[in-house]
Amino acid sequence: MDCYKCNGNGETKCQECMGKGFTAEGDHCLSCHGNGDVSCHSCSGSGAIE
């Protein structure tokens, strides 16, 4: 079954940078490494839940 939090994608929007990939100071976000997305905590990035 697809994860309800990430819709089976395995990733969610980074809450530290709000998905922008950089901080207010213009630096790359350390939480998502500038990607804007992080591994889903609900499914551990697998995209599926049991």
ModelCIF file with pLDDT and N, C-alpha, C, O atoms, coordinates in Angstrom:
data_MODEL
#
_entry.id   MODEL 
#
_entity.id                         1 
_entity.type                       polymer 
_entity.pdbx_number_of_molecules   1 
#
_entity_poly.entity_id                      1 
_entity_poly.type                           'polypeptide(L)' 
_entity_poly.nstd_linkage                   no 
_entity_poly.nstd_monomer                   no 
_entity_poly.pdbx_seq_one_letter_code       MDCYKCNGNGETKCQECMGKGFTAEGDHCLSCHGNGDVSCHSCSGSGAIE 
_entity_poly.pdbx_seq_one_letter_code_can   MDCYKCNGNGETKCQECMGKGFTAEGDHCLSCHGNGDVSCHSCSGSGAIE 
_entity_poly.pdbx_strand_id                 A 
#
loop_
_entity_poly_seq.entity_id 
_entity_poly_seq.num 
_entity_poly_seq.mon_id 
_entity_poly_seq.hetero 
1 1  MET n 
1 2  ASP n 
1 3  CYS n 
1 4  TYR n 
1 5  LYS n 
1 6  CYS n 
1 7  ASN n 
1 8  GLY n 
1 9  ASN n 
1 10 GLY n 
1 11 GLU n 
1 12 THR n 
1 13 LYS n 
1 14 CYS n 
1 15 GLN n 
1 16 GLU n 
1 17 CYS n 
1 18 MET n 
1 19 GLY n 
1 20 LYS n 
1 21 GLY n 
1 22 PHE n 
1 23 THR n 
1 24 ALA n 
1 25 GLU n 
1 26 GLY n 
1 27 ASP n 
1 28 HIS n 
1 29 CYS n 
1 30 LEU n 
1 31 SER n 
1 32 CYS n 
1 33 HIS n 
1 34 GLY n 
1 35 ASN n 
1 36 GLY n 
1 37 ASP n 
1 38 VAL n 
1 39 SER n 
1 40 CYS n 
1 41 HIS n 
1 42 SER n 
1 43 CYS n 
1 44 SER n 
1 45 GLY n 
1 46 SER n 
1 47 GLY n 
1 48 ALA n 
1 49 ILE n 
1 50 GLU n 
#
_struct_asym.id          A 
_struct_asym.entity_id   1 
#
loop_
_ma_qa_metric.id 
_ma_qa_metric.mode 
_ma_qa_metric.name 
_ma_qa_metric.software_group_id 
_ma_qa_metric.type 
1 global pLDDT . pLDDT 
2 local  pLDDT . pLDDT 
#
_ma_qa_metric_global.metric_id      1 
_ma_qa_metric_global.metric_value   94.88 
_ma_qa_metric_global.model_id       1 
_ma_qa_metric_global.ordinal_id     1 
#
loop_
_ma_qa_metric_local.label_asym_id 
_ma_qa_metric_local.label_comp_id 
_ma_qa_metric_local.label_seq_id 
_ma_qa_metric_local.metric_id 
_ma_qa_metric_local.metric_value 
_ma_qa_metric_local.model_id 
_ma_qa_metric_local.ordinal_id 
A MET 1  2 94.00 1 1  
A ASP 2  2 96.00 1 2  
A CYS 3  2 96.00 1 3  
A TYR 4  2 94.00 1 4  
A LYS 5  2 95.00 1 5  
A CYS 6  2 96.00 1 6  
A ASN 7  2 95.00 1 7  
A GLY 8  2 95.00 1 8  
A ASN 9  2 95.00 1 9  
A GLY 10 2 97.00 1 10 
A GLU 11 2 97.00 1 11 
A THR 12 2 97.00 1 12 
A LYS 13 2 97.00 1 13 
A CYS 14 2 96.00 1 14 
A GLN 15 2 95.00 1 15 
A GLU 16 2 95.00 1 16 
A CYS 17 2 96.00 1 17 
A MET 18 2 95.00 1 18 
A GLY 19 2 96.00 1 19 
A LYS 20 2 96.00 1 20 
A GLY 21 2 96.00 1 21 
A PHE 22 2 95.00 1 22 
A THR 23 2 91.00 1 23 
A ALA 24 2 90.00 1 24 
A GLU 25 2 92.00 1 25 
A GLY 26 2 92.00 1 26 
A ASP 27 2 95.00 1 27 
A HIS 28 2 95.00 1 28 
A CYS 29 2 96.00 1 29 
A LEU 30 2 96.00 1 30 
A SER 31 2 95.00 1 31 
A CYS 32 2 96.00 1 32 
A HIS 33 2 95.00 1 33 
A GLY 34 2 95.00 1 34 
A ASN 35 2 95.00 1 35 
A GLY 36 2 96.00 1 36 
A ASP 37 2 97.00 1 37 
A VAL 38 2 97.00 1 38 
A SER 39 2 97.00 1 39 
A CYS 40 2 96.00 1 40 
A HIS 41 2 94.00 1 41 
A SER 42 2 95.00 1 42 
A CYS 43 2 96.00 1 43 
A SER 44 2 95.00 1 44 
A GLY 45 2 95.00 1 45 
A SER 46 2 96.00 1 46 
A GLY 47 2 96.00 1 47 
A ALA 48 2 96.00 1 48 
A ILE 49 2 91.00 1 49 
A GLU 50 2 80.00 1 50 
#
loop_
_atom_site.group_PDB 
_atom_site.id 
_atom_site.type_symbol 
_atom_site.label_atom_id 
_atom_site.label_alt_id 
_atom_site.label_comp_id 
_atom_site.label_asym_id 
_atom_site.label_entity_id 
_atom_site.label_seq_id 
_atom_site.pdbx_PDB_ins_code 
_atom_site.Cartn_x 
_atom_site.Cartn_y 
_atom_site.Cartn_z 
_atom_site.occupancy 
_atom_site.B_iso_or_equiv 
_atom_site.pdbx_formal_charge 
_atom_site.auth_seq_id 
_atom_site.auth_comp_id 
_atom_site.auth_asym_id 
_atom_site.auth_atom_id 
_atom_site.pdbx_PDB_model_num 
ATOM 1   N N  . MET A 1 1  ? 0.842  -1.169 0.000  1.00 94.00 ? 1  MET A N  1 
ATOM 2   C CA . MET A 1 1  ? 0.000  0.000  0.000  1.00 94.00 ? 1  MET A CA 1 
ATOM 3   C C  . MET A 1 1  ? 0.897  1.246  0.000  1.00 94.00 ? 1  MET A C  1 
ATOM 4   O O  . MET A 1 1  ? 1.880  1.302  0.738  1.00 94.00 ? 1  MET A O  1 
ATOM 5   N N  . ASP A 1 2  ? 0.563  2.227  -0.814 1.00 96.00 ? 2  ASP A N  1 
ATOM 6   C CA . ASP A 1 2  ? 1.329  3.474  -0.853 1.00 96.00 ? 2  ASP A CA 1 
ATOM 7   C C  . ASP A 1 2  ? 1.235  4.219  0.469  1.00 96.00 ? 2  ASP A C  1 
ATOM 8   O O  . ASP A 1 2  ? 0.194  4.213  1.126  1.00 96.00 ? 2  ASP A O  1 
ATOM 9   N N  . CYS A 1 3  ? 2.317  4.851  0.845  1.00 96.00 ? 3  CYS A N  1 
ATOM 10  C CA . CYS A 1 3  ? 2.367  5.657  2.067  1.00 96.00 ? 3  CYS A CA 1 
ATOM 11  C C  . CYS A 1 3  ? 1.429  6.856  1.916  1.00 96.00 ? 3  CYS A C  1 
ATOM 12  O O  . CYS A 1 3  ? 1.427  7.520  0.879  1.00 96.00 ? 3  CYS A O  1 
ATOM 13  N N  . TYR A 1 4  ? 0.654  7.125  2.926  1.00 94.00 ? 4  TYR A N  1 
ATOM 14  C CA . TYR A 1 4  ? -0.298 8.237  2.895  1.00 94.00 ? 4  TYR A CA 1 
ATOM 15  C C  . TYR A 1 4  ? 0.387  9.595  2.997  1.00 94.00 ? 4  TYR A C  1 
ATOM 16  O O  . TYR A 1 4  ? -0.168 10.605 2.563  1.00 94.00 ? 4  TYR A O  1 
ATOM 17  N N  . LYS A 1 5  ? 1.577  9.626  3.564  1.00 95.00 ? 5  LYS A N  1 
ATOM 18  C CA . LYS A 1 5  ? 2.280  10.894 3.782  1.00 95.00 ? 5  LYS A CA 1 
ATOM 19  C C  . LYS A 1 5  ? 2.982  11.377 2.505  1.00 95.00 ? 5  LYS A C  1 
ATOM 20  O O  . LYS A 1 5  ? 2.955  12.569 2.199  1.00 95.00 ? 5  LYS A O  1 
ATOM 21  N N  . CYS A 1 6  ? 3.601  10.470 1.770  1.00 96.00 ? 6  CYS A N  1 
ATOM 22  C CA . CYS A 1 6  ? 4.357  10.853 0.571  1.00 96.00 ? 6  CYS A CA 1 
ATOM 23  C C  . CYS A 1 6  ? 3.699  10.372 -0.721 1.00 96.00 ? 6  CYS A C  1 
ATOM 24  O O  . CYS A 1 6  ? 4.248  10.578 -1.804 1.00 96.00 ? 6  CYS A O  1 
ATOM 25  N N  . ASN A 1 7  ? 2.547  9.744  -0.624 1.00 95.00 ? 7  ASN A N  1 
ATOM 26  C CA . ASN A 1 7  ? 1.826  9.210  -1.787 1.00 95.00 ? 7  ASN A CA 1 
ATOM 27  C C  . ASN A 1 7  ? 2.656  8.211  -2.588 1.00 95.00 ? 7  ASN A C  1 
ATOM 28  O O  . ASN A 1 7  ? 2.528  8.127  -3.810 1.00 95.00 ? 7  ASN A O  1 
ATOM 29  N N  . GLY A 1 8  ? 3.506  7.456  -1.894 1.00 95.00 ? 8  GLY A N  1 
ATOM 30  C CA . GLY A 1 8  ? 4.301  6.416  -2.532 1.00 95.00 ? 8  GLY A CA 1 
ATOM 31  C C  . GLY A 1 8  ? 5.585  6.913  -3.164 1.00 95.00 ? 8  GLY A C  1 
ATOM 32  O O  . GLY A 1 8  ? 6.311  6.130  -3.776 1.00 95.00 ? 8  GLY A O  1 
ATOM 33  N N  . ASN A 1 9  ? 5.883  8.201  -3.030 1.00 95.00 ? 9  ASN A N  1 
ATOM 34  C CA . ASN A 1 9  ? 7.085  8.783  -3.631 1.00 95.00 ? 9  ASN A CA 1 
ATOM 35  C C  . ASN A 1 9  ? 8.335  8.494  -2.809 1.00 95.00 ? 9  ASN A C  1 
ATOM 36  O O  . ASN A 1 9  ? 9.430  8.412  -3.365 1.00 95.00 ? 9  ASN A O  1 
ATOM 37  N N  . GLY A 1 10 ? 8.191  8.341  -1.506 1.00 97.00 ? 10 GLY A N  1 
ATOM 38  C CA . GLY A 1 10 ? 9.334  8.095  -0.627 1.00 97.00 ? 10 GLY A CA 1 
ATOM 39  C C  . GLY A 1 10 ? 9.991  9.355  -0.108 1.00 97.00 ? 10 GLY A C  1 
ATOM 40  O O  . GLY A 1 10 ? 10.887 9.290  0.734  1.00 97.00 ? 10 GLY A O  1 
ATOM 41  N N  . GLU A 1 11 ? 9.548  10.514 -0.609 1.00 97.00 ? 11 GLU A N  1 
ATOM 42  C CA . GLU A 1 11 ? 10.115 11.781 -0.170 1.00 97.00 ? 11 GLU A CA 1 
ATOM 43  C C  . GLU A 1 11 ? 9.007  12.778 0.153  1.00 97.00 ? 11 GLU A C  1 
ATOM 44  O O  . GLU A 1 11 ? 7.918  12.733 -0.419 1.00 97.00 ? 11 GLU A O  1 
ATOM 45  N N  . THR A 1 12 ? 9.312  13.674 1.078  1.00 97.00 ? 12 THR A N  1 
ATOM 46  C CA . THR A 1 12 ? 8.394  14.760 1.420  1.00 97.00 ? 12 THR A CA 1 
ATOM 47  C C  . THR A 1 12 ? 9.156  16.081 1.386  1.00 97.00 ? 12 THR A C  1 
ATOM 48  O O  . THR A 1 12 ? 10.387 16.099 1.389  1.00 97.00 ? 12 THR A O  1 
ATOM 49  N N  . LYS A 1 13 ? 8.425  17.162 1.352  1.00 97.00 ? 13 LYS A N  1 
ATOM 50  C CA . LYS A 1 13 ? 9.039  18.488 1.311  1.00 97.00 ? 13 LYS A CA 1 
ATOM 51  C C  . LYS A 1 13 ? 9.815  18.740 2.596  1.00 97.00 ? 13 LYS A C  1 
ATOM 52  O O  . LYS A 1 13 ? 9.328  18.464 3.692  1.00 97.00 ? 13 LYS A O  1 
ATOM 53  N N  . CYS A 1 14 ? 11.016 19.264 2.452  1.00 96.00 ? 14 CYS A N  1 
ATOM 54  C CA . CYS A 1 14 ? 11.859 19.579 3.603  1.00 96.00 ? 14 CYS A CA 1 
ATOM 55  C C  . CYS A 1 14 ? 11.208 20.689 4.425  1.00 96.00 ? 14 CYS A C  1 
ATOM 56  O O  . CYS A 1 14 ? 10.859 21.742 3.892  1.00 96.00 ? 14 CYS A O  1 
ATOM 57  N N  . GLN A 1 15 ? 11.049 20.449 5.711  1.00 95.00 ? 15 GLN A N  1 
ATOM 58  C CA . GLN A 1 15 ? 10.415 21.431 6.586  1.00 95.00 ? 15 GLN A CA 1 
ATOM 59  C C  . GLN A 1 15 ? 11.381 22.519 7.041  1.00 95.00 ? 15 GLN A C  1 
ATOM 60  O O  . GLN A 1 15 ? 10.955 23.591 7.472  1.00 95.00 ? 15 GLN A O  1 
ATOM 61  N N  . GLU A 1 16 ? 12.680 22.247 6.947  1.00 95.00 ? 16 GLU A N  1 
ATOM 62  C CA . GLU A 1 16 ? 13.673 23.249 7.347  1.00 95.00 ? 16 GLU A CA 1 
ATOM 63  C C  . GLU A 1 16 ? 13.703 24.418 6.368  1.00 95.00 ? 16 GLU A C  1 
ATOM 64  O O  . GLU A 1 16 ? 13.798 25.574 6.781  1.00 95.00 ? 16 GLU A O  1 
ATOM 65  N N  . CYS A 1 17 ? 13.623 24.121 5.076  1.00 96.00 ? 17 CYS A N  1 
ATOM 66  C CA . CYS A 1 17 ? 13.698 25.173 4.053  1.00 96.00 ? 17 CYS A CA 1 
ATOM 67  C C  . CYS A 1 17 ? 12.382 25.339 3.302  1.00 96.00 ? 17 CYS A C  1 
ATOM 68  O O  . CYS A 1 17 ? 12.296 26.118 2.353  1.00 96.00 ? 17 CYS A O  1 
ATOM 69  N N  . MET A 1 18 ? 11.361 24.608 3.728  1.00 95.00 ? 18 MET A N  1 
ATOM 70  C CA . MET A 1 18 ? 10.045 24.629 3.088  1.00 95.00 ? 18 MET A CA 1 
ATOM 71  C C  . MET A 1 18 ? 10.114 24.232 1.608  1.00 95.00 ? 18 MET A C  1 
ATOM 72  O O  . MET A 1 18 ? 9.354  24.737 0.782  1.00 95.00 ? 18 MET A O  1 
ATOM 73  N N  . GLY A 1 19 ? 11.036 23.322 1.294  1.00 96.00 ? 19 GLY A N  1 
ATOM 74  C CA . GLY A 1 19 ? 11.152 22.781 -0.052 1.00 96.00 ? 19 GLY A CA 1 
ATOM 75  C C  . GLY A 1 19 ? 11.923 23.651 -1.029 1.00 96.00 ? 19 GLY A C  1 
ATOM 76  O O  . GLY A 1 19 ? 11.991 23.330 -2.215 1.00 96.00 ? 19 GLY A O  1 
ATOM 77  N N  . LYS A 1 20 ? 12.503 24.742 -0.559 1.00 96.00 ? 20 LYS A N  1 
ATOM 78  C CA . LYS A 1 20 ? 13.241 25.643 -1.450 1.00 96.00 ? 20 LYS A CA 1 
ATOM 79  C C  . LYS A 1 20 ? 14.650 25.153 -1.758 1.00 96.00 ? 20 LYS A C  1 
ATOM 80  O O  . LYS A 1 20 ? 15.187 25.444 -2.827 1.00 96.00 ? 20 LYS A O  1 
ATOM 81  N N  . GLY A 1 21 ? 15.251 24.414 -0.834 1.00 96.00 ? 21 GLY A N  1 
ATOM 82  C CA . GLY A 1 21 ? 16.599 23.907 -1.037 1.00 96.00 ? 21 GLY A CA 1 
ATOM 83  C C  . GLY A 1 21 ? 17.676 24.826 -0.505 1.00 96.00 ? 21 GLY A C  1 
ATOM 84  O O  . GLY A 1 21 ? 18.855 24.472 -0.527 1.00 96.00 ? 21 GLY A O  1 
ATOM 85  N N  . PHE A 1 22 ? 17.296 26.002 -0.028 1.00 95.00 ? 22 PHE A N  1 
ATOM 86  C CA . PHE A 1 22 ? 18.270 26.929 0.537  1.00 95.00 ? 22 PHE A CA 1 
ATOM 87  C C  . PHE A 1 22 ? 17.669 27.670 1.716  1.00 95.00 ? 22 PHE A C  1 
ATOM 88  O O  . PHE A 1 22 ? 16.449 27.765 1.855  1.00 95.00 ? 22 PHE A O  1 
ATOM 89  N N  . THR A 1 23 ? 18.536 28.188 2.554  1.00 91.00 ? 23 THR A N  1 
ATOM 90  C CA . THR A 1 23 ? 18.102 28.897 3.757  1.00 91.00 ? 23 THR A CA 1 
ATOM 91  C C  . THR A 1 23 ? 17.784 30.354 3.427  1.00 91.00 ? 23 THR A C  1 
ATOM 92  O O  . THR A 1 23 ? 18.013 30.810 2.307  1.00 91.00 ? 23 THR A O  1 
ATOM 93  N N  . ALA A 1 24 ? 17.260 31.069 4.401  1.00 90.00 ? 24 ALA A N  1 
ATOM 94  C CA . ALA A 1 24 ? 16.955 32.486 4.224  1.00 90.00 ? 24 ALA A CA 1 
ATOM 95  C C  . ALA A 1 24 ? 18.213 33.292 3.922  1.00 90.00 ? 24 ALA A C  1 
ATOM 96  O O  . ALA A 1 24 ? 18.148 34.347 3.290  1.00 90.00 ? 24 ALA A O  1 
ATOM 97  N N  . GLU A 1 25 ? 19.369 32.782 4.382  1.00 92.00 ? 25 GLU A N  1 
ATOM 98  C CA . GLU A 1 25 ? 20.643 33.447 4.130  1.00 92.00 ? 25 GLU A CA 1 
ATOM 99  C C  . GLU A 1 25 ? 21.195 33.132 2.743  1.00 92.00 ? 25 GLU A C  1 
ATOM 100 O O  . GLU A 1 25 ? 22.191 33.725 2.329  1.00 92.00 ? 25 GLU A O  1 
ATOM 101 N N  . GLY A 1 26 ? 20.569 32.218 2.025  1.00 92.00 ? 26 GLY A N  1 
ATOM 102 C CA . GLY A 1 26 ? 21.009 31.852 0.685  1.00 92.00 ? 26 GLY A CA 1 
ATOM 103 C C  . GLY A 1 26 ? 21.929 30.656 0.624  1.00 92.00 ? 26 GLY A C  1 
ATOM 104 O O  . GLY A 1 26 ? 22.417 30.307 -0.451 1.00 92.00 ? 26 GLY A O  1 
ATOM 105 N N  . ASP A 1 27 ? 22.177 30.019 1.758  1.00 95.00 ? 27 ASP A N  1 
ATOM 106 C CA . ASP A 1 27 ? 23.030 28.825 1.789  1.00 95.00 ? 27 ASP A CA 1 
ATOM 107 C C  . ASP A 1 27 ? 22.196 27.589 1.463  1.00 95.00 ? 27 ASP A C  1 
ATOM 108 O O  . ASP A 1 27 ? 20.981 27.577 1.660  1.00 95.00 ? 27 ASP A O  1 
ATOM 109 N N  . HIS A 1 28 ? 22.872 26.540 0.958  1.00 95.00 ? 28 HIS A N  1 
ATOM 110 C CA . HIS A 1 28 ? 22.182 25.276 0.734  1.00 95.00 ? 28 HIS A CA 1 
ATOM 111 C C  . HIS A 1 28 ? 21.666 24.746 2.068  1.00 95.00 ? 28 HIS A C  1 
ATOM 112 O O  . HIS A 1 28 ? 22.362 24.821 3.081  1.00 95.00 ? 28 HIS A O  1 
ATOM 113 N N  . CYS A 1 29 ? 20.472 24.222 2.068  1.00 96.00 ? 29 CYS A N  1 
ATOM 114 C CA . CYS A 1 29 ? 19.882 23.636 3.269  1.00 96.00 ? 29 CYS A CA 1 
ATOM 115 C C  . CYS A 1 29 ? 20.647 22.366 3.636  1.00 96.00 ? 29 CYS A C  1 
ATOM 116 O O  . CYS A 1 29 ? 20.863 21.500 2.788  1.00 96.00 ? 29 CYS A O  1 
ATOM 117 N N  . LEU A 1 30 ? 21.050 22.261 4.884  1.00 96.00 ? 30 LEU A N  1 
ATOM 118 C CA . LEU A 1 30 ? 21.794 21.084 5.325  1.00 96.00 ? 30 LEU A CA 1 
ATOM 119 C C  . LEU A 1 30 ? 20.890 19.869 5.516  1.00 96.00 ? 30 LEU A C  1 
ATOM 120 O O  . LEU A 1 30 ? 21.359 18.734 5.429  1.00 96.00 ? 30 LEU A O  1 
ATOM 121 N N  . SER A 1 31 ? 19.620 20.087 5.772  1.00 95.00 ? 31 SER A N  1 
ATOM 122 C CA . SER A 1 31 ? 18.702 18.963 5.997  1.00 95.00 ? 31 SER A CA 1 
ATOM 123 C C  . SER A 1 31 ? 18.420 18.192 4.717  1.00 95.00 ? 31 SER A C  1 
ATOM 124 O O  . SER A 1 31 ? 18.349 16.963 4.734  1.00 95.00 ? 31 SER A O  1 
ATOM 125 N N  . CYS A 1 32 ? 18.257 18.904 3.608  1.00 96.00 ? 32 CYS A N  1 
ATOM 126 C CA . CYS A 1 32 ? 17.916 18.242 2.345  1.00 96.00 ? 32 CYS A CA 1 
ATOM 127 C C  . CYS A 1 32 ? 19.052 18.328 1.327  1.00 96.00 ? 32 CYS A C  1 
ATOM 128 O O  . CYS A 1 32 ? 18.902 17.876 0.192  1.00 96.00 ? 32 CYS A O  1 
ATOM 129 N N  . HIS A 1 33 ? 20.182 18.903 1.725  1.00 95.00 ? 33 HIS A N  1 
ATOM 130 C CA . HIS A 1 33 ? 21.356 19.041 0.853  1.00 95.00 ? 33 HIS A CA 1 
ATOM 131 C C  . HIS A 1 33 ? 21.033 19.829 -0.421 1.00 95.00 ? 33 HIS A C  1 
ATOM 132 O O  . HIS A 1 33 ? 21.597 19.571 -1.485 1.00 95.00 ? 33 HIS A O  1 
ATOM 133 N N  . GLY A 1 34 ? 20.111 20.796 -0.293 1.00 95.00 ? 34 GLY A N  1 
ATOM 134 C CA . GLY A 1 34 ? 19.757 21.645 -1.425 1.00 95.00 ? 34 GLY A CA 1 
ATOM 135 C C  . GLY A 1 34 ? 18.753 21.042 -2.372 1.00 95.00 ? 34 GLY A C  1 
ATOM 136 O O  . GLY A 1 34 ? 18.424 21.644 -3.394 1.00 95.00 ? 34 GLY A O  1 
ATOM 137 N N  . ASN A 1 35 ? 18.261 19.865 -2.052 1.00 95.00 ? 35 ASN A N  1 
ATOM 138 C CA . ASN A 1 35 ? 17.318 19.162 -2.922 1.00 95.00 ? 35 ASN A CA 1 
ATOM 139 C C  . ASN A 1 35 ? 15.883 19.661 -2.751 1.00 95.00 ? 35 ASN A C  1 
ATOM 140 O O  . ASN A 1 35 ? 15.113 19.656 -3.711 1.00 95.00 ? 35 ASN A O  1 
ATOM 141 N N  . GLY A 1 36 ? 15.514 20.088 -1.550 1.00 96.00 ? 36 GLY A N  1 
ATOM 142 C CA . GLY A 1 36 ? 14.149 20.518 -1.272 1.00 96.00 ? 36 GLY A CA 1 
ATOM 143 C C  . GLY A 1 36 ? 13.261 19.415 -0.738 1.00 96.00 ? 36 GLY A C  1 
ATOM 144 O O  . GLY A 1 36 ? 12.185 19.682 -0.201 1.00 96.00 ? 36 GLY A O  1 
ATOM 145 N N  . ASP A 1 37 ? 13.705 18.178 -0.882 1.00 97.00 ? 37 ASP A N  1 
ATOM 146 C CA . ASP A 1 37 ? 12.949 17.026 -0.392 1.00 97.00 ? 37 ASP A CA 1 
ATOM 147 C C  . ASP A 1 37 ? 13.807 16.216 0.566  1.00 97.00 ? 37 ASP A C  1 
ATOM 148 O O  . ASP A 1 37 ? 15.033 16.198 0.463  1.00 97.00 ? 37 ASP A O  1 
ATOM 149 N N  . VAL A 1 38 ? 13.140 15.543 1.502  1.00 97.00 ? 38 VAL A N  1 
ATOM 150 C CA . VAL A 1 38 ? 13.811 14.641 2.435  1.00 97.00 ? 38 VAL A CA 1 
ATOM 151 C C  . VAL A 1 38 ? 13.102 13.300 2.413  1.00 97.00 ? 38 VAL A C  1 
ATOM 152 O O  . VAL A 1 38 ? 11.962 13.196 1.961  1.00 97.00 ? 38 VAL A O  1 
ATOM 153 N N  . SER A 1 39 ? 13.774 12.288 2.898  1.00 97.00 ? 39 SER A N  1 
ATOM 154 C CA . SER A 1 39 ? 13.188 10.963 2.989  1.00 97.00 ? 39 SER A CA 1 
ATOM 155 C C  . SER A 1 39 ? 11.963 11.001 3.897  1.00 97.00 ? 39 SER A C  1 
ATOM 156 O O  . SER A 1 39 ? 12.007 11.600 4.972  1.00 97.00 ? 39 SER A O  1 
ATOM 157 N N  . CYS A 1 40 ? 10.893 10.380 3.482  1.00 96.00 ? 40 CYS A N  1 
ATOM 158 C CA . CYS A 1 40 ? 9.642  10.361 4.248  1.00 96.00 ? 40 CYS A CA 1 
ATOM 159 C C  . CYS A 1 40 ? 9.848  9.616  5.570  1.00 96.00 ? 40 CYS A C  1 
ATOM 160 O O  . CYS A 1 40 ? 10.351 8.493  5.587  1.00 96.00 ? 40 CYS A O  1 
ATOM 161 N N  . HIS A 1 41 ? 9.460  10.243 6.654  1.00 94.00 ? 41 HIS A N  1 
ATOM 162 C CA . HIS A 1 41 ? 9.623  9.636  7.969  1.00 94.00 ? 41 HIS A CA 1 
ATOM 163 C C  . HIS A 1 41 ? 8.582  8.547  8.235  1.00 94.00 ? 41 HIS A C  1 
ATOM 164 O O  . HIS A 1 41 ? 8.837  7.627  9.012  1.00 94.00 ? 41 HIS A O  1 
ATOM 165 N N  . SER A 1 42 ? 7.436  8.642  7.609  1.00 95.00 ? 42 SER A N  1 
ATOM 166 C CA . SER A 1 42 ? 6.375  7.652  7.845  1.00 95.00 ? 42 SER A CA 1 
ATOM 167 C C  . SER A 1 42 ? 6.706  6.288  7.269  1.00 95.00 ? 42 SER A C  1 
ATOM 168 O O  . SER A 1 42 ? 6.385  5.263  7.871  1.00 95.00 ? 42 SER A O  1 
ATOM 169 N N  . CYS A 1 43 ? 7.351  6.269  6.101  1.00 96.00 ? 43 CYS A N  1 
ATOM 170 C CA . CYS A 1 43 ? 7.661  4.991  5.451  1.00 96.00 ? 43 CYS A CA 1 
ATOM 171 C C  . CYS A 1 43 ? 9.156  4.736  5.337  1.00 96.00 ? 43 CYS A C  1 
ATOM 172 O O  . CYS A 1 43 ? 9.572  3.773  4.693  1.00 96.00 ? 43 CYS A O  1 
ATOM 173 N N  . SER A 1 44 ? 9.963  5.581  5.951  1.00 95.00 ? 44 SER A N  1 
ATOM 174 C CA . SER A 1 44 ? 11.430 5.483  5.897  1.00 95.00 ? 44 SER A CA 1 
ATOM 175 C C  . SER A 1 44 ? 11.956 5.548  4.472  1.00 95.00 ? 44 SER A C  1 
ATOM 176 O O  . SER A 1 44 ? 13.001 4.975  4.164  1.00 95.00 ? 44 SER A O  1 
ATOM 177 N N  . GLY A 1 45 ? 11.243 6.235  3.614  1.00 95.00 ? 45 GLY A N  1 
ATOM 178 C CA . GLY A 1 45 ? 11.683 6.432  2.232  1.00 95.00 ? 45 GLY A CA 1 
ATOM 179 C C  . GLY A 1 45 ? 11.325 5.315  1.275  1.00 95.00 ? 45 GLY A C  1 
ATOM 180 O O  . GLY A 1 45 ? 11.687 5.375  0.100  1.00 95.00 ? 45 GLY A O  1 
ATOM 181 N N  . SER A 1 46 ? 10.621 4.296  1.746  1.00 96.00 ? 46 SER A N  1 
ATOM 182 C CA . SER A 1 46 ? 10.294 3.170  0.878  1.00 96.00 ? 46 SER A CA 1 
ATOM 183 C C  . SER A 1 46 ? 9.097  3.463  -0.025 1.00 96.00 ? 46 SER A C  1 
ATOM 184 O O  . SER A 1 46 ? 8.959  2.851  -1.084 1.00 96.00 ? 46 SER A O  1 
ATOM 185 N N  . GLY A 1 47 ? 8.232  4.391  0.383  1.00 96.00 ? 47 GLY A N  1 
ATOM 186 C CA . GLY A 1 47 ? 7.039  4.707  -0.392 1.00 96.00 ? 47 GLY A CA 1 
ATOM 187 C C  . GLY A 1 47 ? 5.853  3.812  -0.077 1.00 96.00 ? 47 GLY A C  1 
ATOM 188 O O  . GLY A 1 47 ? 4.756  4.018  -0.597 1.00 96.00 ? 47 GLY A O  1 
ATOM 189 N N  . ALA A 1 48 ? 6.072  2.823  0.768  1.00 96.00 ? 48 ALA A N  1 
ATOM 190 C CA . ALA A 1 48 ? 5.005  1.877  1.095  1.00 96.00 ? 48 ALA A CA 1 
ATOM 191 C C  . ALA A 1 48 ? 4.881  1.688  2.597  1.00 96.00 ? 48 ALA A C  1 
ATOM 192 O O  . ALA A 1 48 ? 5.863  1.772  3.334  1.00 96.00 ? 48 ALA A O  1 
ATOM 193 N N  . ILE A 1 49 ? 3.673  1.434  3.028  1.00 91.00 ? 49 ILE A N  1 
ATOM 194 C CA . ILE A 1 49 ? 3.425  1.089  4.429  1.00 91.00 ? 49 ILE A CA 1 
ATOM 195 C C  . ILE A 1 49 ? 2.681  -0.237 4.478  1.00 91.00 ? 49 ILE A C  1 
ATOM 196 O O  . ILE A 1 49 ? 1.976  -0.615 3.542  1.00 91.00 ? 49 ILE A O  1 
ATOM 197 N N  . GLU A 1 50 ? 2.855  -0.917 5.573  1.00 80.00 ? 50 GLU A N  1 
ATOM 198 C CA . GLU A 1 50 ? 2.189  -2.222 5.713  1.00 80.00 ? 50 GLU A CA 1 
ATOM 199 C C  . GLU A 1 50 ? 0.866  -2.082 6.407  1.00 80.00 ? 50 GLU A C  1 
ATOM 200 O O  . GLU A 1 50 ? 0.168  -3.076 6.611  1.00 80.00 ? 50 GLU A O  1 
#
